[in-house]
Amino acid sequence: MMRRQQSISVTWMMLLALGVSGCATTQQPHDYSSYRAHMPRSVLVMPPINDSVEADASYVYLSTITRPLAEAGYYVFPVAVVDNFMKENGLPTPAEMNAVPLEKIGNIIGADTVLYIHIEDWGQKYRILASTTVVKARAKLVDVKTGATLWEGAAQAAEGSGDGGGGLLGMVVAAAIDQIVDSSTGRVHKLSSMANHSMILNSQNGLLLGPYNPDYAADARGR
C-alpha cells in the first residue's frame, strides 16, 4: 500500500460553484423573482473585503471578475477606474468603499447594481507533504435604487500538488518547491478566474443573462 501511495502523483483540483446555502449537496434553486423585477444593465464591482491573511487578495480577485460579468451580458464599470476614483475622493480602503451609500453610487456613477464581495480564504496552504492553493469568496448583487438583494452566490476553487515519486523526502521537497514557484506562476489568479466563471455563469444558480448577451430573452424566461 505504501509503495502504491508513493507512486501516485498527487495532483487534484476542486471547483465548486455554490449557492447561498454554501453547500453543493443541499444547494437550493435561487429565487429570481426580485432579480427579474429589477433587471439590471450595468454592474459596479466594489473592491472585495478581504478576510484572508493575504494582503494582495482583494485586487488580484478584482482583476478576474470583469470577464465573466461581461460574458453574462452586463456592462461592467472599469474596476481600476472605480477604485482610483474612490481613492481620490477620500476612500483609500475596500472597507470604506463598500460603505458608500447606494444613493451616492446611483447619483454620481449611475450604476444599476453593485456587486459586493467578501474573500473568505485565499492563497497557498503548505502542509508538509503537499501544498494547496485555495480561493473562497461569496458575493451579493444589490439593486442601487431599492437596496434589494437580487442575487447571492459563492465560489470555491482549490488545487493541490504533491510528489510523483521519491517517497517521503520527495513529497516534502516537491511541496516546498511548489510553494516557491506558485508566487510567480499565478496559480491563485487562475483559480480565481475559474471560481468567478463558475459562480457567475452557473446555469443553476448563477446570474441571469444580461441584456448584452445574445441569449438574454431565452434565459429570462427559462429561470
N, C-alpha and C positions, 0 to 999 in steps of 0.2 A: 504493500500500500504506500509506504514511504517513497519507494522508488518511483511509483506512478505519479505521486504528487510532485516529486521533484522534476519530472519530465514534462509536466504540463505547463504550457505557457499561460500565465495568469493575466489575461487581458480581457476586461469586460467593460460594458457600457450600459447604463440605465438611462432612459429618457422617458419621463412621465409627465404628461400634461394633466394637471389636477384641477378639479373644480373647487368651489367654495369649501366643500367639506374637508379638503386636504387629504383625501384617501381615495386612491384609484378604484379600489374594490367596492366602495359604497357610494361612489360618486352619483349624485342626483342630477337629472337634467336641469339646466338653468332656465329660469323663468324670464323670457324675453319680452314680456308684455310692456313693461316700462321702457325698455330699450326701443321697441318699435314706436311707442308713443312720442319719444323724443329723439327720433333717428338723427344722429349727428352726421356732419360732413367733414368736420375737422377735429383734430386731437392735439392738445398741447401736453407734452410729456414733462412732468416735473422731474428734476434730478432725484434719483431714488434716495430714500432714507436708508442708511447703511447700518444694519445691526450686527454685521460681522466684524471681525478684528482686522480685516484687510482694508487699509486706508484708501486704496485706489478702486475699490469695488464699484462705487456709485457711478463713476464716469466711464469705466470700462463697460459696465452693463448698459449705460445710456447710449453708448456707441453702437449697440446691437439691436436697439428697439425700433428704429425708424423703418427699416426694410420690411419686416412682417406687417407693420401697421399700414404701410403704403400698398403692399400686396393685397391686404384685405380690402382696400378701396377707400382709404381716408387720406385727406390732406394732413400732413404732419408738420407742425411748425418746426423749423430747423432747431434741433436741440441745443446746438452750440450757441446760436444767436439768442435763444431764450435765456440760456444760462448766463451769458455775458450781459444781457440787458438787465437781468435781475441783480447781478453783482454790481453793475454800475449805478443801480438805484438803491444801494444800501442793504442788499440781502446777500451776504457772502457765503452762506452755507445752505445745503439742501433743506435742512430743518426749517430755516427761516423762509425759504422759497415755498415750501409746502404749506406754510401758514398764511399765505396771501389769500385774502377773501376772494371768493368766486366772482363777486360783483366787479372787483377791480380787473380781474382777468378778462371778463367779458367786455368791459368798457374800454380797456386800454389795448388788449391784444385781439379781442374778437373771436376767441376760440369757442366752439360749440361744447366741447368736453375737455376734461383734464384727466390724464392718467396718472394716478398716484401709485408709487411702487415702494415696497419695503424689501430690502435684501436681508434674508434671514441667515444664510450661510454662504460662504464664498471661499474659493481658493484651494490650496493643496493641504491635505492632511497626511502627515508622514507617520506611519505606524510600523516601523522597524522592518517588517517583511514585505511591505507594499506601500505604495503611495497612491492616494486617491485625490482627485480634483473634483470639487463639487460646486454647483450653482443651485441655490434655492431662493426663490423670491415669490412674493404674492403681489397682486395688482388690483386696482379698483378704478373703474371708469365712471366719472361723475359728470352729470349734466350741469353746465355752468349756470343756466337760467333758473333752474328749480332746485339744484342741490341734490337731486335724486341720484342714487347709485344705479347705474344702468347695467353694470356687469362687474363681476369679481372673478378672478382666476388665480391660479398658482402654477408654478412650474418648477421642476427639479430635474437636474441632469448630473450625472456622476460618471467619471471614468477613472479606472484604476489599472495599474500595471505592476507586474512582479517579475519573477525570474523565468527564463526559458530553459534553465538548466544550471548546474553548478552547485546544487544543494543550498544549505542554509546561508553560507557565506555569499554565494552568488545572489541570493534573494536580497540580502542586506545591501550589497554593493549596487545592484540594479535599482533598488528603491532610492538609494542616496543619489545616484546619477540622475534618475528621473526627476527628483526634486529640484536639482540644479538646472537641468535642461528646460523644465517646464516654464521657468521665468522668461525664457526667450522664445519659446515656440508658440506661445499664445493659446495653449490648450484651454485655459479658462475662458478666453474670448470665444473660441469655437463652441464650447459648451453653452455659453450664454446665448449665442445666436440660435443654437438648436432648441434650447429651452424656450426662448421667446417665440420662435416659429411654431412650436407645438402648442404653447399656451394660447396664442392669438389666433392661429389658423386651425385649431382643433375643430373638427366637424361636429362634435357633440356639444362642447361647452365653451368654444372659443367665441370671438367677436362675430357678430353678424357681418356679412359682407357690406361694405360701404358703397356709396353712390358712384365712386370712381372705379369700381370693379365691374367687369362685363357681366358677371353673373348676379349682380346686386338684386334685381327683381325676383329672380327664382329663389334666392336664399331667404329673402324677407318673407316669402310665402311658405318656405319649407320648414321653418323652425317655429 
